[in-house]
Amino acid sequence: MTMGNRPRELDALLASVAFQDVPPHRVVVLGNGSPLPELPPLPGTLTKIELDENLGCPGGRNVAIERLMEFGDVDVVVELDDDGLLVDSDVFRRIRDLFAADPRLGIAGFRIADETGETQRRHIPRLRADDPMRRGLVTAFLGGGHAFSAEMLARTGTWPAQFFFGHEETDLAWRAVDAGWKILYEPALLLQHPKTSPARHAVYHRYTARNRVWLVRRRLPLPLIPVHLGIWTLLTVARTRSLSGLRAWAYGFAEGLRTPCGGRRPMRWRTVWRLTRLGRPPVI
């Protein structure tokens, strides 16, 4: 998925996809509110989609996934940021083998590292984030590089499109765990990606706050909602250095409380315990 503002990076990503020793069966490239450039030759069947408006990260991905599923022959879906790069040629082969070995594997998350090999702390999906090379089952995954079981998507549903940007991965991850699927962080699946800050987006503080409130309203048992939001509010106030950012956050927080969250289906208490055992109780 691309917004048309990274043509050089998109070309490099697609070249790295074509370089894989196990080629993709189908490739979908989606222009999210923008026309697509001329694309290089790719293995498999190429589908191009151009949307008239930007539907955000989850909305655009849903359109692409829906188109893929129409073919009826998809087992695993891989989603990659348009400014990412597959450095190794065996990524798709590793993905194929991972999902073939474990029918309960729902999501495989990539390790994201910059061109120097450094992985930012926020890109390690666990609380103990000191070692990006530590493999294991986790409670979250990274939107920039991941693979899904098509069966899991069919059973749990796809992305929460109304989120537009922010926390959509957590919503999907909690649904997957609640349905009994595993999430694996596999550092051998490497996506090279420039070092960035999510705050580079103008809507970051507002959407982060709004979507966090929506997330807990949708997915947490009632007693945990004030606990989660209370801990998160204290951390946000302590960490935010920008007064304008804090104002935008407060506006988004209020927006999340007063607007519809898209339907409530809280996780079971045994899922709360499972997330806690995996190292991240859903109040942190």
C-alpha positions in Angstrom: 0.0 0.0 0.0 1.3 3.4 -1.0 0.2 7.1 -0.9 2.3 7.8 -4.0 4.9 9.8 -2.2 7.7 7.1 -2.1 8.1 5.9 -5.7 11.8 5.1 -5.3 11.3 3.2 -2.1 8.3 1.3 -3.5 10.4 0.2 -6.5 13.1 -1.1 -4.2 10.6 -3.0 -2.1 9.0 -4.6 -5.1 12.5 -5.5 -6.4 13.2 -7.2 -3.1 9.9 -9.1 -3.4 10.8 -10.3 -6.9 14.2 -11.4 -5.4 12.7 -14.0 -3.0 13.7 -17.6 -3.6 10.0 -18.6 -3.0 8.0 -16.2 -5.1 4.7 -14.8 -4.0 1.6 -16.4 -5.7 -0.2 -13.1 -5.9 0.8 -9.5 -5.3 -1.5 -6.6 -4.7 -0.3 -3.0 -4.8 -2.8 -0.4 -3.6 -2.7 3.4 -4.2 -4.4 4.7 -1.0 -6.0 7.9 -2.4 -3.3 8.2 -5.1 -2.6 6.9 -8.6 0.0 4.1 -8.9 3.3 4.7 -10.8 4.6 2.3 -13.4 5.5 -0.9 -11.6 8.4 -3.2 -12.3 7.8 -6.8 -13.4 6.8 -9.1 -10.5 6.4 -12.8 -10.1 2.9 -14.2 -9.6 -0.3 -12.4 -10.5 -0.2 -8.7 -10.0 -3.3 -6.8 -9.1 -3.3 -2.9 -9.0 -5.9 -0.9 -7.0 -6.2 2.8 -7.0 -8.5 4.3 -4.4 -10.0 7.8 -4.9 -9.6 8.6 -1.2 -7.1 7.7 1.5 -8.8 5.2 3.8 -6.0 5.1 6.2 -3.7 2.2 7.1 -6.4 -0.3 8.2 -9.0 0.7 5.6 -6.6 0.5 2.7 -5.3 -2.9 3.9 -8.8 -4.2 4.1 -9.5 -3.4 0.5 -6.3 -5.2 -0.6 -7.1 -8.2 1.6 -10.6 -8.4 0.3 -9.4 -8.5 -3.3 -6.9 -11.2 -2.4 -9.5 -13.3 -0.8 -11.7 -13.2 -3.8 -9.2 -15.5 -5.6 -9.9 -18.2 -3.0 -6.4 -19.7 -3.2 -4.6 -17.6 -0.5 -3.1 -19.4 2.6 -0.9 -16.6 4.0 -1.0 -12.8 3.5 2.1 -10.7 3.9 1.9 -7.0 4.4 4.9 -4.7 4.0 5.4 -0.9 4.4 6.1 0.8 1.1 9.4 2.2 2.4 10.6 -1.2 3.7 13.0 -3.5 2.1 13.5 -7.3 2.3 17.2 -7.6 2.6 17.3 -11.4 2.6 16.0 -13.6 -0.2 14.6 -16.3 2.0 11.9 -14.3 3.9 8.9 -15.8 2.1 10.3 -19.3 2.4 10.7 -18.9 6.2 7.1 -17.6 6.3 5.8 -20.6 4.4 7.6 -23.0 6.6 6.5 -21.3 9.9 2.8 -21.4 9.0 3.1 -25.0 7.6 4.7 -26.2 10.8 2.0 -24.7 13.2 -1.7 -24.6 12.2 -2.5 -22.4 15.2 0.0 -19.7 14.1 -2.1 -16.7 13.3 0.4 -13.9 13.0 4.2 -13.8 12.4 5.8 -10.4 13.1 9.0 -9.2 11.5 12.0 -7.6 13.1 12.3 -4.1 11.8 15.8 -2.5 11.6 17.3 0.5 10.0 20.1 0.5 7.4 22.7 0.2 10.2 21.0 -2.8 11.7 19.5 -1.0 14.7 16.0 -1.9 15.9 14.2 0.8 17.8 12.8 -0.1 21.2 9.3 0.6 20.1 9.6 -1.9 17.3 10.2 -4.8 19.8 6.7 -6.2 20.7 7.3 -7.0 24.3 7.9 -5.1 27.6 11.4 -6.4 28.0 12.8 -4.9 24.8 16.5 -5.2 25.4 17.2 -7.9 22.9 15.6 -7.6 19.4 17.0 -11.0 18.4 15.0 -12.9 21.1 12.3 -15.0 19.3 9.1 -16.0 20.9 5.4 -15.8 21.4 4.1 -12.3 22.0 0.9 -10.3 22.3 1.5 -7.8 19.6 3.0 -7.3 16.1 4.3 -4.5 13.9 2.2 -3.0 11.2 5.1 -2.4 8.9 6.0 -6.1 8.3 4.0 -9.1 9.2 2.3 -12.2 7.9 -1.3 -13.5 8.6 -3.0 -16.8 8.4 -5.8 -16.4 5.9 -7.9 -18.8 8.0 -7.3 -16.6 11.1 -8.5 -13.5 9.2 -11.6 -15.3 8.0 -12.4 -16.3 11.6 -11.5 -13.1 13.5 -12.2 -10.4 10.9 -9.7 -7.9 9.4 -8.6 -4.4 10.4 -10.7 -1.9 12.3 -11.0 0.6 9.4 -12.4 3.4 11.5 -9.1 3.7 13.4 -7.5 5.1 10.3 -4.0 5.3 11.9 -2.9 4.0 15.3 -3.5 0.9 17.5 -5.2 -1.1 14.8 -2.5 -3.8 15.3 -3.4 -4.2 19.0 -7.1 -4.5 18.2 -6.4 -7.3 15.7 -3.8 -8.9 18.0 -6.2 -9.1 20.9 -8.9 -10.6 18.8 -6.5 -13.2 17.5 -5.3 -14.2 20.9 -8.9 -14.3 22.2 -9.8 -16.7 19.4 -6.9 -19.0 20.3 -4.3 -18.0 17.7 -0.6 -17.5 18.4 1.4 -14.4 17.6 5.1 -15.1 16.9 7.9 -12.5 16.9 10.4 -13.9 14.5 13.6 -11.8 14.2 14.9 -13.9 11.3 12.1 -12.2 9.2 13.9 -8.9 8.6 12.4 -5.8 7.1 14.8 -2.9 6.7 13.1 0.4 7.4 14.3 3.9 7.9 14.4 5.1 11.5 11.3 7.2 12.1 9.1 8.6 14.9 5.3 8.1 14.8 5.0 11.7 16.0 6.0 12.8 12.5 2.4 12.5 11.5 0.3 15.6 12.2 -2.6 13.5 13.6 -0.4 11.3 15.8 -1.4 12.6 19.3 -5.1 12.9 18.5 -5.5 9.6 16.8 -3.3 7.8 19.3 -5.5 9.0 22.2 -8.8 8.5 20.4 -8.0 5.0 19.2 -6.6 3.9 22.5 -9.9 4.8 24.2 -11.8 3.0 21.4 -9.5 0.0 21.7 -10.2 -0.6 25.4 -13.9 0.2 25.0 -14.1 -2.4 22.3 -11.9 -5.2 23.7 -11.4 -5.0 27.5 -13.7 -6.3 30.3 -15.3 -3.4 32.0 -13.3 -3.5 35.3 -10.0 -3.2 33.3 -11.0 -0.1 31.2 -10.4 2.5 33.9 -7.2 0.7 35.0 -5.8 0.7 31.5 -6.7 4.3 30.8 -5.5 5.5 34.2 -2.1 3.9 33.8 -1.8 5.2 30.2 -2.8 8.7 31.1 -0.1 8.9 33.8 2.5 7.6 31.4 1.4 10.0 28.7 1.5 13.1 31.0 5.0 12.1 32.3 6.4 11.4 28.8 4.9 14.1 26.6 7.2 17.2 26.3 5.0 19.1 23.8 2.2 21.3 25.2 0.5 21.3 21.8 0.9 17.5 21.6 -0.7 17.2 25.1 -3.6 19.3 24.0 -4.2 17.2 20.9 -4.0 14.1 23.0 -6.6 15.4 25.4 -8.9 16.3 22.5 -8.5 12.8 21.1 -9.1 11.2 24.5 -12.4 13.1 24.8 -13.3 12.2 21.3 -12.7 8.5 22.0 -15.1 8.7 25.0 -17.9 10.5 23.2 -17.9 8.9 19.8 -19.0 5.3 18.7 -16.1 2.8 19.0 -17.4 0.4 16.3 -19.0 -2.3 18.4 -18.0 -3.9 21.7 -16.8 -7.5 22.0 -14.6 -7.8 25.1 -12.0 -10.5 25.5 -12.6 -13.3 27.9 -10.9 -13.3 31.3 -8.8 -16.4 30.2 -7.5 -14.2 27.4 -6.5 -11.6 30.0 -4.6 -14.3 31.8 -3.0 -15.6 28.6 -1.8 -12.1 27.7 -0.4 -11.7 31.2 1.4 -15.0 31.0 2.9 -14.0 27.7 4.4 -11.0 29.5 2.0 -8.1 28.7 -1.2 -7.8 30.8 -3.7 -5.7 28.8 -3.5 -2.8 31.2 0.0 -1.8 30.3 
